[in-house]
């Protein structure tokens, strides 16, 4: 998938959200009209026999329509607000348990390892991990408004019934939903469907209440107006559930194509069609239906497989039929799976911590030559099997005690301090970290930094960003005040020696973006031309030109070349090269650049690649800088392979 394709998918996801709102508005209008028809016939009398169109514009008609619209939009708004907590709120809604990073359960450790490998390989922040302990079927989903606060939820059956390859196929499928921007649509669809369902639920409640009252009144020889209420309740129930039917149609239509894309992406990521195919086949043998949550139908469009049995499943199912999905992955695959998996005992699944890398798969090189900038930028939003296997190899080289530290708040904070001081003489580092700090979690700890530093020095630049990504779930658990204090401390440490390196600039921007109070919210599109962000673009490209050259004169010349392509008219003078920048100015510029229309972002990444590739190769630290800049614009770049750095 090309970079432009990735950004076009992001733009498409934003358009799909607008389309959902439009379809929701149509559904609300039609339901309101249907209820008004009922109200018209109920309130019509011999003395008031207005035509329907006139009645609709009367006080009674307008009030009826307004009440229906308020009920539906109010129910949707309440669920929307309820889900404002993002992925964590959805996970709690279905009763999932947050996975303890220190868990020694082999199935849970395998789950965490596979997710971390995929996250680091793809450049997506490591999601929070949850398990639905009471669900024995095979299923999974991701939820959230952005990759920054995504959560991944799997059922207990997924952990215990799948081999490592099958689990990897399921997780790769879910990562595709993160990369394609599907999560936001999925969560919002829950809220919109809740509103459409409200009229049917009100009708059902009235039908039950009116039925009981009619029975009591009849037994006493009186009926009064209970029959009219019963008719109204029945009509509301029918109207409401017809609305739900069409709501489910929208749900299925939006979901099915995304599921096909995610299946295909899973195969692309893992290069193992039998992984996801085997998982689907096992769902076909049993099911992935949810048994312990009342939200099964709400979640149907979000999950790897169907969560509840649907009437008219061919029409209303959120996923294509299992056999169709397997055959789409690879023709003839289902025949092989039937003979291989049907009678396979459950204890044949593997529980290894990591898959060995094939010969030739390894880490960064000290200088990775490439044949054109598109080789890097075309990889945005994608993962290959070789890159995923390299990520597995990289994680395997991290000592167990270091990885365990990164799962704790204190350890994650100390990693940040270690990254800032890794290349400094010990005396200088000790001086920088000698500041007084009342907060115990944020206080520098030489003992923890000392445990991490040998690994950081041994693995070189290639491990810095992956280690930071592993630590992000723990850093996100800091209190808001602690997050703000840490970001402020990083800025102070970066500027303490009056020389801010490009990595320090990038690290501050990365932390400021991911630890901000609004980090989990979707980024709105505010700018649809480069002219609107010209100053910010100039700052970024000045820094990237500096990163790809060895002198200010060379950087100035390169900067003029790359900036010229963004000028709004030919012959216009390019803005001046900026040799230095503050941590705050870069963070603010990247924030504004992320508010560009998605289809305008690929050219910026291409220009950044052109800068760092100026000498014909991309150094490990240059690619690390590229990944951080791309991350700030919601364009995750995968790891780069080569020879391990010294």
C-alpha angles and dihedrals in degrees: 000000000000125000091249088051090054093050091044088055089052090050089047090053090055091048091049090055090054089047090053091053090049093050090046090053090052091049091050091049093050093046091049091051091049092051090047089055089055091046091049094057093042095051096037115110140170091264095045109043101150118162112260095252091054093044089051090059093045125095093265093048096047092046092050092050092045093051092050093048091047092049094051097041091041092054090048092046092051092051090043090054091044090055094045086101086075125211096350090057092051091049092051090046090063094043097252121163122230108242114244108232090216093054113136094198105124094220092051092046090051089050092051093046094052092048093048092049091051093045095050093043093052100038093240117136112259105263125226109263126226136177128207097217097188097051113093096179123091113260143123142178143181123222138185143092095258139008088256092074103021120145127201119211126190131178123244088247091059090057097045104036104043131078118232091260091051092047089049090052092052093047092047088053090053092046088056088060089053093049094045095052094244097134096074092051091048095053093045091049089060090057095046093049090050089062094049090048092052096079092052091048091050090049092050091050092049091045091054093045095044091047092055092046092048090052092050093045092048092051088055093047095252131105105165112168097332091109092059091050089048091054092048091049092049091049092049091049092051093045092046095051093043084056090050090051091057090041089057089049089056089046092052095045093051093045107043098064091046090052091053090050091048091051090052092046091051090058090046091051097047103025085218114109091177091063098064090027091058091049091051091047091053090051087053091053093052121358143255094228117144113239105175105048132070089212097071095115091045090055097044096103093047101056137086090244138008113299098197138023108263128204109234087018093176088059104031102029113117091215133050114253113285095245091049091052092050093048090048089055092054128343111245093017094117091058091054092046092052092057095041106038109027095083098025111132115240094238093067093081116110123238100187119149095229140001114244113247119244120248111287098024109119146128141288121315126222086246122011112196117213134188101226138349093255089069088071103033093043087064094064111126094010138100129196127205091247093052091047090051090049089053088053090052092048092051091048089058091058110094114244093241091054093050091048090053091053090059091062127076094233093047093048091052091049089052089059090052091046092052090052094050103032096105096040127098111263093247092052092047092050090051093051093048095045094093121126115250126181094194108085094209093053095043113112112249117198092196094059094041088050091057092053101039099075090056093046091050094044097048096041125199094336093075101046100084096037090052090049091050090052089052096049097089089056093044090052088058091065115109114259091254091050091050092051092046092050093051090048091049091051090054091050093048092047091054098037094096093043089243119095115196123211090248091054090051091049094044092053092048091048094051094042091053098044097041097043118119090244095044093117097051122099114259111242122224106245103155128053100175136049091233090070091060099031095127093049092046091050091052093050095047091046089057093045091049088052090051092053099048139054102223139039092240092054091044091051092052093048091046091055090052097051097039093052092071090061096054112118094225134026117262095021112139114253118238117262123273113260109216097188137028138184124240091245095051093052093047092050093046093051090048091055093044089055088060091065119110107274093241090061095055101073093067090054092052090047089053091050090051091048088056099050091041093052092113093047097260140068117230119215092248091047092054089045088056090048091052092051093048091047090049090055088058094047093253108122113205118204125234119281119235130220137103119332113266118246 
